[in-house]
Amino acid sequence: MKEKETDYIRESKLIPGIVPFSHATLWRKVKSGEFPKPIKLSERITAWERSAVMAWLESKTQEGAGK
């Protein structure tokens, strides 16, 4: 059964499924501004806006194509 796609992506789905780096690298990139900041959906749930992550991936694809 396929999971329903939402407007948000939790870290457990982001790594390793969508982004090619580790938990530590993800947070280092967030802190440095290289990756979109997450949103607190509740006290214990942090997620990323799907559109922001997809835009980031697209920008990285464009950068790679320009090399």
N, CA, C and O atoms as a MOPAC input file, in Angstrom:
PM7 MOZYME 1SCF
protein

 N      0.83600 1    -1.18500 1     0.00000 1
 C      0.00000 1     0.00000 1     0.00000 1
 C      0.88400 1     1.25300 1     0.00000 1
 O      1.81400 1     1.35800 1     0.79900 1
 N      0.59900 1     2.17600 1    -0.87400 1
 C      1.38700 1     3.39900 1    -0.99900 1
 C      0.96600 1     4.40200 1     0.06900 1
 O     -0.22100 1     4.58600 1     0.33800 1
 N      1.97700 1     5.05500 1     0.67700 1
 C      1.68700 1     6.07400 1     1.67500 1
 C      1.13100 1     7.31900 1     1.00300 1
 O      1.48800 1     7.65300 1    -0.12700 1
 N      0.24600 1     7.99800 1     1.72800 1
 C     -0.31400 1     9.24800 1     1.23300 1
 C      0.77100 1    10.32700 1     1.27200 1
 O      1.47900 1    10.47100 1     2.26900 1
 N      0.89100 1    11.06700 1     0.19900 1
 C      1.86800 1    12.14700 1     0.13400 1
 C      1.27700 1    13.37600 1     0.81000 1
 O      0.13300 1    13.74700 1     0.54500 1
 N      2.06300 1    14.01100 1     1.69100 1
 C      1.60600 1    15.21100 1     2.38500 1
 C      2.46500 1    16.39300 1     1.95500 1
 O      3.37700 1    16.25800 1     1.13800 1
 N      2.15600 1    17.54800 1     2.52100 1
 C      2.92500 1    18.75100 1     2.22200 1
 C      4.21000 1    18.82900 1     3.03900 1
 O      5.01400 1    19.74400 1     2.86000 1
 N      4.39800 1    17.86200 1     3.94000 1
 C      5.56000 1    17.85800 1     4.82000 1
 C      6.28600 1    16.52400 1     4.75300 1
 O      5.67800 1    15.48500 1     4.49300 1
 N      7.60100 1    16.56400 1     4.99200 1
 C      8.42100 1    15.35600 1     4.99200 1
 C      9.12400 1    15.26800 1     6.34000 1
 O      9.83300 1    16.19200 1     6.73800 1
 N      8.92800 1    14.16200 1     7.03600 1
 C      9.61800 1    13.93400 1     8.30300 1
 C     11.03600 1    13.45200 1     8.02100 1
 O     11.32000 1    12.93200 1     6.94200 1
 N     11.91700 1    13.62700 1     8.98800 1
 C     13.32500 1    13.25600 1     8.80200 1
 C     13.49200 1    11.78100 1     8.46000 1
 O     14.37400 1    11.42800 1     7.67700 1
 N     12.66600 1    10.92100 1     9.03100 1
 C     12.79000 1     9.48100 1     8.76500 1
 C     12.54500 1     9.14500 1     7.29900 1
 O     13.05000 1     8.13400 1     6.81000 1
 N     11.78300 1     9.96800 1     6.59100 1
 C     11.54300 1     9.76300 1     5.15900 1
 C     12.57200 1    10.51200 1     4.31100 1
 O     12.85900 1    10.12800 1     3.17700 1
 N     13.11800 1    11.58200 1     4.87800 1
 C     14.09200 1    12.41300 1     4.16900 1
 C     15.43100 1    11.68900 1     4.01700 1
 O     16.06700 1    11.73800 1     2.96400 1
 N     15.84700 1    11.00600 1     5.10900 1
 C     17.11800 1    10.27600 1     5.11700 1
 C     16.80900 1     8.79900 1     5.23700 1
 O     16.06200 1     8.45500 1     6.15300 1
 N     17.27900 1     7.92800 1     4.45000 1
 C     18.12500 1     8.12200 1     3.28800 1
 C     17.33400 1     8.21700 1     1.99600 1
 O     17.92500 1     8.25000 1     0.91700 1
 N     16.00600 1     8.26100 1     2.08000 1
 C     15.17500 1     8.18400 1     0.89100 1
 C     15.27600 1     9.32400 1    -0.10400 1
 O     15.23900 1     9.08600 1    -1.31100 1
 N     15.40300 1    10.55700 1     0.36800 1
 C     15.34100 1    11.71000 1    -0.53500 1
 C     16.68900 1    12.41400 1    -0.66300 1
 O     17.10700 1    12.76600 1    -1.76600 1
 N     17.35900 1    12.61800 1     0.45200 1
 C     18.66100 1    13.29700 1     0.40700 1
 C     19.78900 1    12.29100 1     0.62100 1
 O     19.63800 1    11.33800 1     1.38400 1
 N     20.91000 1    12.50300 1    -0.04900 1
 C     22.00000 1    11.51600 1    -0.01800 1
 C     23.03000 1    11.74100 1     1.08400 1
 O     24.22000 1    11.50500 1     0.87500 1
 N     22.59000 1    12.18900 1     2.24300 1
 C     23.55700 1    12.37200 1     3.31700 1
 C     22.98300 1    11.95900 1     4.66800 1
 O     21.79400 1    11.65900 1     4.78500 1
 N     23.84000 1    11.94700 1     5.68400 1
 C     23.49400 1    11.45600 1     7.01400 1
 C     22.71800 1    12.48800 1     7.82600 1
 O     22.57400 1    13.64600 1     7.43200 1
 N     22.22300 1    12.02500 1     8.97600 1
 C     21.51900 1    12.88500 1     9.92500 1
 C     22.39800 1    14.07500 1    10.32700 1
 O     21.94700 1    15.22000 1    10.31400 1
 N     23.65800 1    13.79100 1    10.68500 1
 C     24.57100 1    14.85400 1    11.12000 1
 C     24.81600 1    15.87500 1    10.01000 1
 O     24.83900 1    17.07900 1    10.26500 1
 N     24.99500 1    15.40000 1     8.79600 1
 C     25.22300 1    16.30000 1     7.66200 1
 C     23.97700 1    17.12700 1     7.37600 1
 O     24.07900 1    18.31400 1     7.06600 1
 N     22.81400 1    16.51900 1     7.47600 1
 C     21.55700 1    17.25600 1     7.27700 1
 C     21.49400 1    18.44900 1     8.21800 1
 O     21.26000 1    19.57500 1     7.78000 1
 N     21.70000 1    18.20900 1     9.50600 1
 C     21.59100 1    19.29300 1    10.48300 1
 C     22.71400 1    20.30800 1    10.33300 1
 O     22.50800 1    21.49200 1    10.60000 1
 N     23.88700 1    19.87800 1     9.91500 1
 C     24.98000 1    20.82100 1     9.64700 1
 C     24.59000 1    21.73800 1     8.48600 1
 O     24.83900 1    22.94300 1     8.53400 1
 N     23.97800 1    21.17000 1     7.44400 1
 C     23.54900 1    21.96500 1     6.29200 1
 C     22.40300 1    22.90800 1     6.66500 1
 O     22.34600 1    24.03300 1     6.16700 1
 N     21.49800 1    22.46800 1     7.52700 1
 C     20.41400 1    23.33900 1     7.99800 1
 C     21.01700 1    24.51700 1     8.75600 1
 O     20.66500 1    25.67000 1     8.51000 1
 N     21.92700 1    24.21800 1     9.67800 1
 C     22.54300 1    25.26100 1    10.50400 1
 C     23.30500 1    26.28200 1     9.66600 1
 O     23.28200 1    27.47600 1     9.96700 1
 N     23.98000 1    25.81900 1     8.61500 1
 C     24.77200 1    26.72800 1     7.77300 1
 C     23.93200 1    27.44700 1     6.71900 1
 O     24.42900 1    28.33800 1     6.03100 1
 N     22.65800 1    27.06300 1     6.59000 1
 C     21.79400 1    27.68700 1     5.59300 1
 C     21.85900 1    27.02900 1     4.22400 1
 O     21.27300 1    27.53400 1     3.26600 1
 N     22.56500 1    25.90700 1     4.12100 1
 C     22.68300 1    25.19800 1     2.84100 1
 C     21.46700 1    24.33200 1     2.52700 1
 O     21.29400 1    23.89600 1     1.38900 1
 N     20.63000 1    24.08200 1     3.52100 1
 C     19.44000 1    23.24400 1     3.34300 1
 C     18.28400 1    23.95100 1     4.03400 1
 O     18.49600 1    24.60900 1     5.05200 1
 N     17.06000 1    23.83500 1     3.50900 1
 C     15.91500 1    24.52700 1     4.11200 1
 C     15.73100 1    24.18200 1     5.58800 1
 O     15.99700 1    23.05700 1     6.01300 1
 N     15.27700 1    25.15500 1     6.35400 1
 C     15.00400 1    24.93500 1     7.77300 1
 C     13.70500 1    24.15000 1     7.93100 1
 O     12.76400 1    24.33000 1     7.15700 1
 N     13.65900 1    23.28300 1     8.93500 1
 C     12.43300 1    22.52600 1     9.18200 1
 C     11.40500 1    23.37100 1     9.92000 1
 O     11.68600 1    24.48200 1    10.36900 1
 N     10.21900 1    22.81800 1    10.03000 1
 C      9.10700 1    23.45800 1    10.72300 1
 C      8.68800 1    22.54700 1    11.86300 1
 O      8.61900 1    21.33100 1    11.68600 1
 N      8.40600 1    23.11600 1    13.03700 1
 C      7.89000 1    22.33400 1    14.15700 1
 C      6.38800 1    22.18900 1    13.96000 1
 O      5.65200 1    23.17400 1    14.03200 1
 N      5.93100 1    20.96400 1    13.71200 1
 C      4.50200 1    20.71600 1    13.55100 1
 C      3.82900 1    20.52100 1    14.90100 1
 O      2.63500 1    20.78100 1    15.05300 1
 N      4.59500 1    20.06500 1    15.87200 1
 C      4.13000 1    19.93500 1    17.24900 1
 C      5.36900 1    19.90100 1    18.13200 1
 O      6.49100 1    20.04900 1    17.64600 1
 N      5.16600 1    19.70900 1    19.41400 1
 C      6.29300 1    19.70000 1    20.34200 1
 C      7.33600 1    18.64600 1    19.97500 1
 O      8.53300 1    18.86900 1    20.15400 1
 N      6.88800 1    17.50100 1    19.46400 1
 C      7.80900 1    16.40100 1    19.18100 1
 C      7.96700 1    16.07600 1    17.70200 1
 O      8.68200 1    15.13700 1    17.35200 1
 N      7.31800 1    16.83000 1    16.83400 1
 C      7.37800 1    16.51900 1    15.40100 1
 C      7.96800 1    17.69100 1    14.62200 1
 O      7.43300 1    18.80000 1    14.62300 1
 N      9.08700 1    17.41000 1    13.95900 1
 C      9.75500 1    18.37800 1    13.09700 1
 C      9.70700 1    17.82200 1    11.68200 1
 O      9.93900 1    16.63300 1    11.46400 1
 N      9.40500 1    18.68600 1    10.72700 1
 C      9.31900 1    18.23600 1     9.33600 1
 C      9.74000 1    19.37300 1     8.41300 1
 O      9.86200 1    20.52700 1     8.82300 1
 N      9.95400 1    19.01100 1     7.17100 1
 C     10.32700 1    19.98800 1     6.14400 1
 C      9.17700 1    20.14400 1     5.16700 1
 O      8.47600 1    19.18000 1     4.85900 1
 N      8.98700 1    21.36000 1     4.68100 1
 C      7.98100 1    21.56900 1     3.63900 1
 C      8.45100 1    20.83900 1     2.38600 1
 O      9.57700 1    21.03300 1     1.92700 1
 N      7.58600 1    20.00700 1     1.84600 1
 C      7.92300 1    19.22600 1     0.65000 1
 C      8.37600 1    20.14700 1    -0.48400 1
 O      9.34500 1    19.84000 1    -1.17900 1
 N      7.68900 1    21.26800 1    -0.67700 1
 C      8.03200 1    22.17600 1    -1.78100 1
 C      9.44100 1    22.75300 1    -1.61500 1
 O     10.15600 1    22.92400 1    -2.60200 1
 N      9.84400 1    23.05300 1    -0.37900 1
 C     11.18400 1    23.60100 1    -0.13300 1
 C     12.26100 1    22.55700 1    -0.42000 1
 O     13.29800 1    22.87300 1    -1.00200 1
 N     12.01200 1    21.31300 1    -0.00900 1
 C     12.97900 1    20.24000 1    -0.25100 1
 C     13.09100 1    19.96100 1    -1.74600 1
 O     14.19300 1    19.78000 1    -2.26500 1
 N     11.95700 1    19.92500 1    -2.43600 1
 C     11.97700 1    19.65100 1    -3.87400 1
 C     12.67200 1    20.78500 1    -4.63300 1
 O     13.38900 1    20.53300 1    -5.60100 1
 N     12.46200 1    22.03200 1    -4.19800 1
 C     13.14500 1    23.16900 1    -4.82900 1
 C     14.65600 1    23.07400 1    -4.59400 1
 O     15.44300 1    23.36300 1    -5.49500 1
 N     15.06000 1    22.67000 1    -3.38800 1
 C     16.48000 1    22.49700 1    -3.09200 1
 C     17.08200 1    21.41300 1    -3.98400 1
 O     18.15900 1    21.60100 1    -4.55100 1
 N     16.38700 1    20.27800 1    -4.11000 1
 C     16.87100 1    19.19300 1    -4.96900 1
 C     16.98900 1    19.64800 1    -6.41900 1
 O     17.96200 1    19.32200 1    -7.09900 1
 N     16.00900 1    20.39100 1    -6.88600 1
 C     16.02700 1    20.89900 1    -8.26400 1
 C     17.22200 1    21.83200 1    -8.47100 1
 O     17.88400 1    21.77900 1    -9.50700 1
 N     17.49300 1    22.68900 1    -7.47700 1
 C     18.63500 1    23.60800 1    -7.60800 1
 C     19.95100 1    22.83500 1    -7.66500 1
 O     20.86300 1    23.21900 1    -8.39700 1
 N     20.05400 1    21.75400 1    -6.90000 1
 C     21.26800 1    20.93300 1    -6.92400 1
 C     21.39800 1    20.20100 1    -8.25700 1
 O     22.50600 1    20.02000 1    -8.76200 1
 N     20.27700 1    19.78100 1    -8.82500 1
 C     20.28200 1    19.12700 1   -10.13200 1
 C     20.75300 1    20.11300 1   -11.19800 1
 O     21.55100 1    19.76500 1   -12.06800 1
 N     20.25300 1    21.34700 1   -11.12300 1
 C     20.64500 1    22.39100 1   -12.07600 1
 C     22.13800 1    22.70600 1   -11.95200 1
 O     22.82600 1    22.87800 1   -12.95800 1
 N     22.63700 1    22.77900 1   -10.70300 1
 C     24.06300 1    23.03800 1   -10.48700 1
 C     24.90600 1    21.93100 1   -11.10100 1
 O     25.91900 1    22.19800 1   -11.74800 1
 N     24.48500 1    20.69200 1   -10.89800 1
 C     25.21700 1    19.54800 1   -11.43800 1
 C     25.21500 1    19.53100 1   -12.95500 1
 O     26.20400 1    19.14200 1   -13.57600 1
 N     24.10600 1    19.95300 1   -13.55400 1
 C     24.00000 1    19.97400 1   -15.01400 1
 C     24.87000 1    21.07700 1   -15.61200 1
 O     25.30100 1    20.97900 1   -16.76100 1
 N     25.12500 1    22.12600 1   -14.82900 1
 C     25.91600 1    23.24500 1   -15.31700 1
 C     27.41200 1    23.00800 1   -15.26500 1
 O     28.18800 1    23.80600 1   -15.79100 1
 N     27.82100 1    21.91900 1   -14.63700 1
 C     29.26500 1    21.65000 1   -14.50900 1
 C     29.83400 1    21.01700 1   -15.74300 1
 O     31.03000 1    20.73000 1   -15.79400 1

